[in-house]
């Protein structure tokens, strides 16, 4: 199986663009909102494809007693150069706990791809460990 070389990873481009986030947290444990950004190349390797993409992430989370949270979101991206979408829907469960006096969040979930570029995946899994500071 071939391995990726340094030349195959990343865009080798510098890109800039706006990012906007809006969210609302309610007293009964709901958090909802969206994150959006748009990036366009401004410099970089001329032999590599330009960056011209947008990312949109609407999210909805419900916090429960005991430091538990259930989240659903989309991590939609569109590549204007390649003219293709990547749209996974994620369902994630997380739990905050204390280990050795430090707070840690463990999360795991599944993702289903509504749309992907040619040859893209149909599904995936995600596991996350987040160290929370200060304790």
N, C-alpha and C positions, 0 to 999 in steps of 0.2 A: 504494500500500500504506500503510495507516495506521501511524503511529508511536505508541509508548507515551508518555504524558505522565507527569509526576511523580506525578500522582494515581493512575495505574494501576499503578505499580511498588511492590512491597513490600506489607506488610500494614497499615502504619500502626498497629501494635499493639506494646505492650511485653509480653514473655512471659518466664516463668521455668519452671524444671523441672530435674529431676535428669539427670545424664549419667554413664554408667558405661562404662569400657573395661577389657577383660581381654585380655592377650596372652601368648604363650609363644614364645620364640626358642630354637631347638635348635642344637647344635654343628654339625650338618650343613647349615645354611643355611635351615631352614624357619622361617617366622613365621606364626602363626595366632592367631585370636582374634575378638573382636567389640566393636563400639561400639554403645551404645544411648542414646537420650535421649527425653524426653517434655517437651513445651512446652505451656503453657496461658497465655492472655491474662490480664494483670493490670491493664492500663490502655491507653488509646489512643483512636483515632477511633471513636466509637460508630456511625458510618455504615458502617464496614468490618466484614467478617466476623471473628468471634473466631478466635484461634489455639487449636487443640486437636489436636495432632498428635504422632506418635511417629516415630522414625527408628531403623532397625536395620541395621547393617552388619557382617555376618560377612566375614572375609577370610582368604585363604591366599596366602602368598608364598614363593617359592623364590629364594634368592640364589645366583648363580653367580660363578665367577672373573671378574676383570676389571671388577667394579663393575656387573654386569648382574643384573636381577631380573625375574621373571615373576610377576604377581599376578592373582588372580581374586577378585572380591568382589561382593556385592550392596549396593545403596544403597537399601534398602526404606524407604518412608515411607507412613504412613497418616494421612489427614485425617479426623478424627472428625466434623468439621462437614460436609464435603462427602461423607463416606462413600465414599472411594475410595482405592485403592492406587496407588503408583507404584513399580515394581520393575524397575530395570535390572540386568542382569548385566554386569559389566565384565571385560575381559581386557586387561591393560596390561603392556607391556614397557618397562623403564627402563634407562638406562645413565648411570653417573656418570663424568665426565671432567673434565679440567683445561683451562681456557681462560685464558690470560694470568695464570697463577699462582693462579687461583681455581677452586674445585671447583663444578661445575654438574651437575645431574641433568636429563637429557632423557627424557621419557616420551611414549608414544603408545599408543593402544589403541582398541578397539571396544566398543560396548555394544549389547546386545539387550534390549528391554523385554519382560519376561514379562507385565507388567500395567501399564496406564496409565489415567489419567482419560479420559473421552470426548474424542476429538480429539487424544490424545497421540501421540508419535512411536513408530515401530516399532524404530528403531535410531539410533545416533549414533556419533560419534568424539570422541576426547579427545586433546589435545596439551598437555603441561605442561613448563615450564622452571622449575627451582627452583635459586636461588642458595644455596649451602651455605656457611655461615660458622661458625666462623672457618676460614681456609684451611688 
